[in-house]
Amino acid sequence: MHRFVSATLFSLVLLSSGALGAAKAHVVSFGKWSTIKWCVEPNESKCLDLKVRALYVDGRARESTLGSPHEVTDRLFVVRRAFRVNDSLPGDKGAATGWVWQRGGWLLVDRITGRISSIALPEFDSYYSAVSWYRDYAAYCGVSDDGKKLFAIVFQVGRRKPVLKKALGDAGGDDAPDSECPAPGWERRPIRVTFEPDENQKFTYSVRGHAADLVNDDEGEEEKAAQ
């Protein structure tokens, strides 16, 4: 009898350990698109239509998102966040809360764990920075804190400092409705990224691991000829 009880308890322990060891599968999905109004600061004189949709984890809405996600790996993807803020003034008593939509930064989503975390992109400006993704690299025009300087930024997910940060010149006026410079363009083999802050400027950088170097015209022609 004692051996039977011991064997039974041992079997239960094994079954329990197996159940605890098996990771719970998380379901990550997106909801339906809806159109919202996004008014450009600082004077909010122009409002644009943007499409947003909810990001769900296990059937629960966790965030609102903009645009298409970028697949970093078969497990991780990034997507841009949208959120609402309370625009009511202290003197607006008795009035309904005035919620307004804002464009946010980027989120990193893990399909296995269901974890959603914010990506701290250096010098990223929610109004003027248009991000172009390649693998786990984000390339965009960064803006200084005072809004006067533009930077070429390449950031790698998981690192604290940018792979590339180079001055591109002065930023435009405060009334710019969207990105100050177009989203950079990527090339592969070799990995290169090109910034064109305006029609008269073009800067190409070669990205090697955790560093990036400016490519001059002669180097670019040599690389193309070697391919």
Residue pairs with C-beta under 8 A, 6 or more apart in sequence:
23 112
26 57
26 58
26 111
26 112
26 113
26 114
27 56
27 57
27 58
27 59
28 55
28 56
28 57
28 109
28 111
28 114
29 55
29 56
30 53
30 54
30 55
30 56
30 65
31 53
31 54
31 55
31 56
31 61
32 53
33 51
33 52
33 53
34 51
34 52
34 53
35 49
35 50
35 51
35 52
36 49
36 50
36 51
36 52
36 82
36 101
37 47
37 48
37 49
37 50
37 101
38 47
38 48
38 49
38 50
38 101
38 102
38 103
39 46
39 47
39 48
39 100
40 46
40 47
40 48
40 127
40 177
40 178
41 127
42 174
43 175
45 175
46 177
48 177
48 178
50 66
50 82
50 101
50 103
51 66
52 64
52 65
52 66
52 82
52 101
53 64
53 65
54 61
54 62
54 63
54 64
54 65
55 61
55 62
55 63
55 64
55 65
55 79
55 107
55 109
55 116
56 62
57 114
57 116
58 114
62 116
63 81
63 83
63 107
63 116
64 81
64 82
64 83
64 84
65 79
65 80
65 81
65 82
65 107
66 79
66 80
66 81
66 82
66 103
67 79
67 80
68 79
69 77
69 78
69 79
69 109
70 77
70 78
70 79
70 133
71 77
72 78
72 108
72 133
72 135
72 136
72 157
73 136
75 110
75 111
75 112
76 108
76 109
76 110
76 111
76 157
77 108
77 109
77 111
78 106
78 107
78 108
78 109
78 119
78 133
78 138
78 157
79 106
79 107
79 109
80 103
80 104
80 105
80 106
80 107
80 131
81 104
81 105
81 106
81 107
81 118
82 101
82 102
82 103
82 104
83 101
83 102
83 104
84 99
84 100
84 101
84 102
85 99
85 100
85 102
86 97
86 98
86 99
87 98
87 99
87 100
88 95
88 97
88 98
92 98
102 126
103 126
103 127
104 126
105 118
105 119
105 120
105 121
105 124
105 126
106 118
106 119
106 121
106 131
106 138
107 116
107 117
107 118
107 119
108 116
108 117
108 118
108 119
108 157
109 115
109 116
110 116
119 138
119 157
121 129
121 131
121 138
121 140
121 142
121 153
121 155
122 142
122 153
122 155
122 161
122 162
122 165
123 129
123 142
123 143
123 144
123 151
123 153
123 162
123 165
124 131
124 140
124 142
124 153
125 142
125 143
125 147
127 176
127 178
128 141
128 143
128 171
128 176
128 178
128 179
128 180
129 140
129 141
129 142
129 143
129 179
129 180
130 140
130 141
130 178
130 179
130 181
130 182
130 183
131 138
131 139
131 140
131 183
132 138
132 139
132 140
132 183
132 184
132 185
132 186
132 193
133 139
134 186
134 188
134 191
134 193
136 156
136 157
136 158
137 154
137 155
137 156
137 157
137 163
137 186
137 191
137 193
137 207
138 153
138 154
138 155
138 156
138 157
139 152
139 153
139 154
139 155
139 183
139 184
139 186
139 193
139 195
140 153
140 183
140 184
141 150
141 151
141 152
141 153
141 168
141 179
141 180
141 181
141 184
141 195
141 197
142 150
142 151
142 152
142 153
142 165
143 149
143 150
143 151
143 171
143 180
144 150
144 151
144 171
147 171
147 174
148 170
148 171
149 167
149 169
149 170
149 171
150 167
150 168
150 169
150 170
150 171
150 180
150 181
150 197
151 165
151 166
151 167
151 168
152 164
152 165
152 166
152 167
152 168
152 184
152 195
152 203
152 205
153 162
153 164
153 165
154 162
154 163
154 164
154 193
154 205
154 207
154 212
155 162
155 163
156 163
156 210
159 210
163 207
163 210
163 211
163 212
164 193
164 205
164 207
164 211
164 212
166 203
166 205
166 214
168 181
168 195
168 197
168 201
168 203
169 197
169 201
171 180
172 180
180 197
181 195
181 196
181 197
181 198
182 196
184 193
184 194
184 195
184 196
185 193
185 194
185 196
186 192
186 193
187 193
187 194
189 227
190 206
190 208
190 223
191 206
191 207
191 208
192 204
192 205
192 206
192 207
192 215
193 204
193 205
193 207
193 212
194 202
194 203
194 204
194 205
195 201
195 202
195 203
195 204
195 205
196 202
196 203
203 214
204 214
204 215
204 220
205 212
205 213
205 214
205 215
206 212
206 213
206 214
206 215
206 219
215 223
